[in-house]
Amino acid sequence: MNTYQPLRSIKSWAEEDRPREKLMLKGIAALSDAELVAILINSGTAELSAVDVARNVLDGVGNNLHELAKRSVKDLSKFRGIGEARAISIVAALELGRRRREQAPAERHRITCSRDAYEEVRPYLMDKPHEEFWILLLNRANEVMRPVQISAGGISGTVADPRLIFKVGLEYLASGIILVHNHPSGNLTPSQADRDLTRKLKEAGRFLDIPVLDHLIVTDRTYLSFADEGIL
């Protein structure tokens, strides 16, 4: 009696077991080394899934990523299911990891006062002939995680959608936000619309536990801080 059963392709696996889908559902840390390599090589062979091919490669280096990184394209191409193109993908990925280890992480600037925030965002808004709205995303140490442009508008105004602002804040797990927009006219007086928007965003930030720490109106040479002026 023939009891042979063909191997299942990755597409027939449960969604949470497929490497790409598993990454999206559970995060990259949930993937095994073999699953990560399988994503790099993209597909398997007629007999083996991409994960099976990846396991064979890792078995061949004692499941040691440092040993894998020592293998050349020619070495890797000898494994079943690994041609030159797939070997190049593996070598390139490991080289990126090596280069990352060599590079020091970018220094984050800590915001201790409104002047710090102004100096952080000023390069993005200098010489702009139109209004733009930006936010500075801060971590718990009040360090700038990143500046993000929210919108760009006309000479006298731009739209700042609260939903988009806090969507970005939540995506990056920000612990605080500083609002920034420029006045090309050089006038630092906040409009009633500026005040109303600030109030609305401050209330939303309190609800979402992402406090609005300040709102700056900036020009090429100076700025106004809502917090410093007591109008936040």
N, C-alpha and C positions, 0 to 999 in steps of 0.2 A: 504494500500500500504506500502510495506516495504521500508523505507528510510534509513535503516542502512548502514553505510559505514565503512569498517574496518580501523583501525588506520594505518597510514603509518609508515613503519620502517624508521630508520635513513638513511638507504642506498638509500631510494627513495627521500630523501630531496635534494634540490639544494646543490651542493658541498660546496658553501660558508657558508651553514647553518649547516653542519655536524661539530661537535666539533673538531675532529682531523684535518680535512681539513681546517676548519676555522682558527685554530691555525697556520697552515703552511702558509695560504694565507695572514692573517691579523695580526699575532702576538698574543702572549698569552694574552696581555692586552685587546684584543677585546672580550674575552670570558666572559660570565656571570659566577657567582658562580655555578649555576646548570650545565652549560656545563663543567666546570672543574671537578666537582664531577662525571659527566657522563663519562668522560675519565677515572677516577679512577675505576669505577665499570665495565667499558668495554662494557657491553651489558644490555639490558632490559629484559622484560618478553614477553610472548606471546601477552599480551594486551597493555603493556606500553613500550615506548622507554626508552633508558638509561637516556635521559634528563628528561622524565616524572618521572621516579623513583627518580632521583636526586632532582627534584622539590618537590616531596612528602617528602623526607627526610628533606630538608631545611625548608619546611612549618612546619614540626613537631618540629623544634627548633626555630621557629619565624624568620627564615632567618638570623640567627645570628651565625656567624662562631665560636665565642667564646663559645656559647652554644653547638655547634656541637662538639667542641674539648673536652668538658666535658663528652660526651657520651662514654660508654664502648662498646666493641665488642658485648656484650650481648644486650645492649640497641639498638644499630644500627641494629642488626639482626632481631629486631621485625618489622622493616619497610617492607612493601610489596616490594618484589623484591630484598631485601638485605639479602643475606645469610651470613654465617660466613666469607667466603673468601673475599667477597666484603666489609664487615664491617672492616676486618683487613686492607684492602688496604686504607680505609678512615682514620682509626686511625693512621696508619703508616705515611701517608702523613702529617697529622696535627702535629704529633710528630716531624717530620723533620722541619716543619715550626717553631715550638716552639724552637727547638734546635738552629736553625739558628739565631733567635732573641737573644739568650743568648750569642752567639759567636761574639766577636768583629771582624770586617773585617780585613783581613790581611793588615799590613802596607805596603804601596808602597814606594819604594826607589826612591828618586829624583836624577836625573842625573844632576850634575852641572859642571862636567869636565870629561875628558877622564879617569881619575883614577877611578871615580865612576862607569863608564861603565865597566871597566876592572874588578873591584872587584865584580860586579854583575854577570858577565858571567864566570869568572875564575873557579868557582867550577864545571861547566859543561864540561870544556875543560882540566882540569888538568890530566896529565898522559895518555893522548890519544896518541896511537902509529900511528894514521892516522889523516888526515885532516878532519875537520868538519866545516860546514858553519852555523852560527846562526844569528839571528836578535833579537834586543831588540825593542819591540813595546812601544812607549811612548805616553802618553796623552798630552794635551795642557800645563799641568804644568810640563812637562818633567819628569813625574813619570813613572816608568816601569810598564806597564800593564801586560806584560809577555815576557819571553824569548822563542824563537821558533827555534828548529833545522830545517834547510832547507835541508841539505844533509850531508852525510858522504862518504868519498872516500878513496883513497889510501895514501901512505906515502908522495907523492909529489903533491897531488892535489885533489880537489873535485869540483863537478858541483854546480853552484848556478844559478838556473833558474829564471830570472827576473819576469816571469809570476807568478810563485809560490810565490815569495817573496811579490809581491804587491797584489796578491790574498789574502794572509794571512793578510796583512796590511789593506785591504779594509774590510775584514770580521770582524775585531776587531775595525774598525773605528779609527785606529791609526792616531795620529797627526804628528808623526815623527818616523824615523827608524834609528837605529844604526846597521851597518853591522859588523860582527865579524867572523874571521876565525883564526884557529891556524896553526902554523908551528911546527910540531914535531921535526924538525931539530934544532930548537932554533934560526934559522936565521930570523931576523926581517926585512930584506930588501924586500920591495914589488916588485914582478915580474911585467913585462910589462902586463901580463894577469890580475894581481890584479888591476893595474892602469886602464886598459881598462874597466874592469867590473865595477869598481867604477864610472867611468865617465858615462857609460851607465845607471847604476842604478840611479845616481844623476839626469840625464836628465829625466828618466821615473818618478822619484819621484816629480820633478818639475811640470811635466804635470798632474800628478794625485793629486797634492796638498798633498803629503805625503813626505816631504823633507827628504833626507838622511843627517843626521846630522854628521855622522862620520863613519869611517871604521877602525876597530882595527885589527891588526895582533897580536896574543897573543902567549906567551909561558908560561911554568909553573911559571916562575919568573918575567917576565916583558912583555911589550907590545910596539907597535908602533901605534900612532894615526895619521891617514891621516890629520885630521883637525889641530892637533898641528904642523904637519910638513909642513902645507901649500900646501898639494898636493890633497886635497879633490876636 
